[in-house]
Amino acid sequence: MKNLRFGVIAVASLFALTACGGSGAGDYDWKAAPDAAKIAEQGKDLPTYGLAPDWANYGEVVKAFCAKNNATCDHKDTDMSSAEEIVKFDAEKDKPVGTASDIGLMWGPIAEQKGVVPEYLPPSASKLKDWQKGKGGWVATFVGAPSFVVNTDKVPNPPKSWADLLKPEYKGLIATKNPASSGTGQAMVVAAAIANGGSVDNLAPAYDYFKKMKDAGNISAAKMSEETLEKGEAPIQINYDFNGIAQKAALKAKNVNVEVIIPSDGSVWSPSGLIINKYNTAKGDFLKGFIDYVLSDEAQILFAKFGARPIRALNGDLQVPADAKANWLPDASYAPVKEIEITKINVESIVADWEAKVLA
């Protein structure tokens, strides 16, 4: 689990960063096509930040890419938030370690602004909409919808809408991620804003909504995790649908019943993205190849098998086989989910406004 205090410190550090130039990037030509002959050597080890093997099936995605390129890829990940990843890339620029990170797409433009991603956009990025990619260094990969994940053994009458979460019967039962340090929490804010009449330009309804939830005592003091879901310490959790789907399967093996519910009054498609580290030129060819691969049919379907919805499927550019959709919720469940240009949102303002308007 992410260290919340460190996450908040990382956000503060990020605000202090200014865009960097070529420092630490050497003479490596990021604009050139990758040299495929170098990928195996550069891929002997793969230290990543926030790109855990059990996050949306990245373990299988990494294995498949490495197998294609005869790379051993000793993949070791350090759990971090999107803000922490950007700060870490910058802090290590003179002695880079990290290679790639999963990032909430709202943070993609910030990574670019802070100068930690290269001027390299893979050929496969042509399949994305303009707002789903940067000028270089980051691309959208898959989407999730903020949803309710409910232990129905503890809550036999689960909430069906955001409005339901304000009911007294759910006092002390709801766990969330803190948007001051979590991309999942930030997506939750956006979804609640849209469901309550807001927009990408107006998140105020979300802060009013969560202030009511907090004042009603409905937010649990327990951290959001599979363990607290299972034990009933926080039997209602606001999480991505694909995370809930994975938790439902894991807890079913323990005879715990879990339901994943798309709120009937609205949610949003919230994309995750991949960023690569501009400063790690020693692995530049590997990283160019990998950021291209995550948008291939093969990788996109591996995300789908986990329960995440591939970004190209959302765009109508990829037909996902039926067997790869076995873990998805029924299509009808997603009728209330809207697509928005989430990169228009000022994620740094979410951090400040959450502290000032909800926690204060």
C-alpha positions in Angstrom: 0.0 0.0 0.0 1.1 3.5 -0.7 2.4 5.6 2.2 -0.1 8.4 2.4 2.2 10.8 4.3 4.9 10.3 1.7 2.4 10.7 -1.1 1.3 14.2 0.2 5.0 15.2 0.6 5.6 14.0 -3.0 2.8 16.2 -4.3 4.2 19.2 -2.5 7.6 18.4 -4.0 6.1 18.1 -7.4 4.5 21.5 -7.2 8.0 22.9 -6.5 9.5 21.3 -9.7 10.1 23.4 -12.8 10.4 21.9 -16.3 13.8 20.4 -16.8 15.9 20.6 -20.0 18.2 17.9 -21.2 20.0 17.5 -17.9 20.9 13.8 -17.3 19.6 12.7 -20.7 23.0 12.7 -22.4 23.2 12.6 -26.2 20.8 9.8 -26.7 18.4 10.4 -29.6 14.9 9.8 -28.3 13.3 10.8 -31.6 15.0 7.9 -33.5 13.2 4.5 -33.9 14.3 1.9 -31.3 17.2 -0.4 -32.1 15.5 -3.8 -31.7 18.9 -5.5 -31.4 19.5 -3.7 -28.1 16.2 -4.5 -26.4 17.3 -7.9 -25.0 20.4 -6.6 -23.4 18.7 -3.5 -22.0 15.8 -5.7 -20.7 17.8 -7.9 -18.4 16.3 -6.1 -15.4 13.3 -3.8 -15.2 12.9 -1.6 -12.1 9.5 0.2 -12.3 7.5 2.5 -10.2 3.8 2.0 -9.7 3.7 -0.7 -12.4 3.0 -3.7 -10.2 2.6 -7.1 -11.9 -0.9 -7.5 -10.4 -2.1 -4.1 -11.6 -4.3 -4.6 -14.6 -2.3 -7.6 -15.7 1.0 -5.7 -16.2 2.9 -8.8 -15.1 1.7 -10.7 -18.2 2.1 -7.7 -20.4 5.8 -7.3 -19.4 6.4 -11.1 -19.7 4.9 -11.1 -23.2 7.0 -8.2 -24.4 10.2 -9.5 -23.0 9.6 -13.0 -24.5 9.1 -11.4 -27.9 12.5 -9.7 -27.5 14.4 -12.5 -25.8 14.8 -10.3 -22.7 14.9 -11.9 -19.2 13.3 -8.8 -17.6 13.8 -9.3 -13.9 10.8 -7.0 -13.1 10.9 -5.4 -9.7 8.3 -2.7 -8.9 8.1 -0.1 -6.1 4.6 1.0 -5.3 4.1 4.8 -5.9 1.4 7.3 -6.7 1.5 9.2 -10.0 2.9 12.3 -8.3 5.6 10.2 -6.5 6.6 8.7 -9.9 7.2 12.1 -11.4 9.2 13.3 -8.4 11.3 10.1 -8.4 12.1 10.3 -12.1 13.3 13.9 -11.5 15.2 13.2 -8.3 17.2 10.4 -10.0 18.0 12.2 -13.2 21.7 12.1 -12.7 21.7 8.4 -11.7 18.4 7.0 -13.2 17.0 3.8 -11.9 13.3 3.7 -12.7 12.2 2.8 -16.2 8.5 3.1 -16.7 5.4 3.8 -14.6 1.6 3.4 -14.8 0.1 6.9 -14.3 -3.4 8.3 -13.9 -3.8 10.0 -17.3 -4.6 13.4 -15.6 -0.9 13.3 -14.6 0.4 12.7 -18.2 0.5 16.4 -19.1 2.2 17.2 -15.8 4.9 14.6 -16.4 5.5 16.3 -19.8 5.5 19.7 -18.2 8.0 18.7 -15.6 10.3 17.4 -18.2 10.7 13.8 -17.1 9.4 12.1 -20.2 11.2 12.0 -23.6 10.1 13.4 -26.9 9.2 10.0 -28.2 5.7 9.0 -29.4 5.5 5.4 -30.6 3.9 4.5 -34.0 1.0 2.8 -32.2 0.0 6.2 -30.6 -1.6 7.0 -34.0 -4.5 4.9 -32.8 -5.3 7.2 -29.9 -7.2 10.5 -29.7 -5.2 13.6 -29.3 -6.0 14.0 -25.6 -5.0 10.4 -24.9 -1.3 11.0 -25.7 1.3 13.6 -25.2 3.8 15.1 -27.6 6.0 12.4 -26.3 6.7 10.0 -23.4 3.1 9.0 -22.3 0.1 7.2 -23.8 -3.2 6.0 -22.5 -3.4 2.3 -22.0 -6.7 1.2 -20.5 -9.7 2.6 -18.7 -11.6 1.9 -15.5 -14.9 3.3 -14.1 -15.1 4.4 -10.5 -17.5 2.0 -8.9 -18.7 0.6 -5.6 -17.1 -2.6 -4.4 -19.4 -4.1 -1.7 -19.0 -7.0 0.7 -22.7 -8.1 0.5 -22.3 -10.5 3.5 -21.8 -7.4 5.6 -24.0 -5.0 3.6 -27.0 -7.0 2.2 -28.6 -3.9 0.8 -25.7 -2.3 -1.2 -25.8 1.2 -2.5 -26.8 1.6 -6.1 -26.0 5.3 -6.6 -23.8 8.1 -5.3 -27.0 9.5 -3.7 -27.4 6.2 -1.8 -23.9 6.6 -0.2 -25.2 9.5 1.9 -27.8 7.4 3.6 -27.4 7.0 7.4 -27.4 3.2 7.1 -23.9 3.4 5.6 -22.4 5.3 8.5 -18.8 4.4 9.0 -18.8 1.8 6.2 -17.3 3.6 3.2 -13.6 3.6 2.4 -12.0 5.8 -0.3 -8.6 6.7 -1.5 -7.4 10.2 -0.6 -7.3 12.3 -3.7 -4.4 14.3 -2.2 -2.1 11.4 -3.1 -4.1 8.8 -5.1 -5.0 8.6 -8.8 -7.9 6.4 -7.9 -9.1 9.0 -5.4 -8.8 11.7 -8.1 -10.8 9.7 -10.6 -13.4 9.2 -7.8 -13.7 13.0 -7.4 -14.2 13.5 -11.2 -16.9 10.7 -11.3 -18.8 12.2 -8.4 -18.7 15.6 -9.9 -20.1 14.4 -13.2 -22.8 12.4 -11.4 -23.8 15.5 -9.4 -24.1 17.9 -12.3 -20.5 19.0 -12.7 -18.1 18.9 -15.6 -14.3 18.8 -16.3 -14.4 22.5 -15.8 -16.5 22.4 -12.6 -15.6 19.8 -9.9 -17.3 21.8 -7.1 -20.3 19.4 -6.8 -17.9 16.7 -5.9 -16.4 18.6 -3.0 -19.9 19.5 -1.7 -20.9 15.9 -2.0 -17.9 14.4 -0.2 -18.1 17.1 2.5 -21.7 15.9 3.2 -20.5 12.3 3.3 -17.7 13.2 5.7 -20.0 15.3 7.9 -22.5 12.4 8.0 -19.8 10.1 9.4 -20.2 7.7 6.5 -16.5 7.6 5.6 -14.6 4.8 7.4 -11.4 5.4 9.2 -10.2 2.1 7.9 -7.9 2.1 4.9 -9.2 0.9 1.6 -7.9 -2.6 0.9 -9.0 -6.1 0.1 -8.4 -7.0 3.7 -10.7 -4.4 5.2 -13.3 -5.3 2.5 -13.1 -9.0 3.5 -13.3 -8.3 7.3 -16.1 -5.8 7.0 -14.0 -3.0 8.5 -14.8 -1.1 5.3 -17.4 -3.2 3.5 -18.1 -0.5 0.9 -15.2 0.8 -1.1 -15.0 3.3 -4.0 -12.6 1.7 -6.5 -12.1 1.1 -10.2 -14.4 -1.6 -11.6 -11.4 -3.8 -12.7 -9.9 -3.7 -9.2 -13.3 -4.7 -7.8 -13.6 -7.5 -10.3 -10.2 -8.9 -9.2 -11.2 -8.6 -5.5 -14.5 -10.3 -6.1 -12.7 -13.3 -7.7 -10.1 -13.5 -4.9 -12.7 -13.3 -2.1 -15.0 -15.7 -3.7 -12.3 -18.3 -3.1 -12.7 -17.5 0.6 -16.5 -17.8 0.4 -16.9 -14.0 0.8 -19.5 -12.5 -1.5 -18.7 -9.2 -3.3 -20.6 -7.1 -5.7 -19.2 -4.5 -8.1 -21.7 -1.8 -8.8 -21.5 1.0 -11.4 -23.4 3.9 -9.8 -26.7 4.4 -11.6 -26.4 8.2 -11.4 -23.2 8.3 -13.3 -19.5 7.5 -13.5 -16.7 8.2 -16.0 -14.1 6.3 -18.0 -10.9 7.1 -16.3 -7.8 6.2 -18.3 -4.5 5.0 -17.0 -1.4 5.6 -19.0 2.2 4.5 -19.4 5.1 7.0 -18.9 8.7 6.2 -19.7 11.7 7.8 -18.0 13.6 10.3 -20.2 16.7 10.1 -18.1 17.1 6.3 -18.3 18.8 6.4 -21.7 20.7 3.2 -20.9 17.3 1.4 -21.5 16.0 3.8 -24.2 15.5 1.3 -26.9 13.7 -1.1 -24.6 11.4 1.7 -23.4 10.6 2.8 -26.9 9.7 -0.7 -27.8 7.6 -1.2 -24.6 5.6 2.0 -24.9 4.7 0.9 -28.5 3.9 -2.6 -27.4 1.3 -1.7 -24.7 -1.0 -0.4 -27.5 -0.6 -3.6 -29.6 -3.6 -6.0 -30.0 -1.8 -8.5 -27.9 -1.1 -6.3 -24.9 -4.5 -4.6 -25.1 -6.2 -8.0 -24.9 -4.0 -8.9 -21.9 -5.4 -5.9 -20.1 -8.9 -6.9 -21.1 -8.5 -10.4 -19.6 -7.8 -8.8 -16.2 -11.1 -6.9 -16.4 -9.8 -3.5 -17.5 -11.2 -2.0 -20.7 -8.4 -1.4 -23.4 -8.2 2.2 -24.5 -8.4 1.1 -28.2 -11.6 -0.9 -27.5 -13.1 2.2 -26.0 -12.1 4.1 -29.1 -13.7 1.5 -31.3 -10.4 0.4 -32.8 -10.1 -3.0 -31.3 -12.5 -6.0 -31.2 -12.0 -7.8 -27.9 -12.6 -11.6 -28.2 -15.4 -12.9 -26.0 -13.1 -15.1 -23.9 -11.0 -12.0 -23.0 -14.2 -10.3 -21.8 -15.1 -13.1 -19.4 -14.2 -11.0 -16.3 -16.1 -7.9 -17.5 -19.3 -6.7 -16.0 -22.3 -6.9 -18.4 -22.3 -4.1 -21.0 -25.6 -2.8 -19.7 -24.0 -2.0 -16.4 -21.9 0.7 -18.1 -24.8 2.7 -19.5 -24.3 5.5 -17.0 -20.6 5.8 -17.7 -19.5 8.8 -19.7 -16.3 9.5 -21.7 -14.7 12.8 -20.9 -11.4 14.5 -21.9 -9.9 13.8 -18.5 -6.6 15.4 -19.3 -8.4 18.8 -19.3 -8.7 18.5 -15.5 -6.2 20.4 -13.4 -5.2 17.5 -11.1 -3.1 19.8 -8.9 -6.2 21.8 -8.0 -7.9 18.5 -6.9 -5.2 18.1 -4.3 -5.6 21.6 -3.0 -9.4 21.7 -3.1 -9.8 18.3 -1.4 -7.7 19.6 1.5 -9.5 22.9 1.7 -13.1 22.0 0.9 -13.5 18.5 2.2 -11.0 17.8 4.9 -10.9 21.3 6.5 
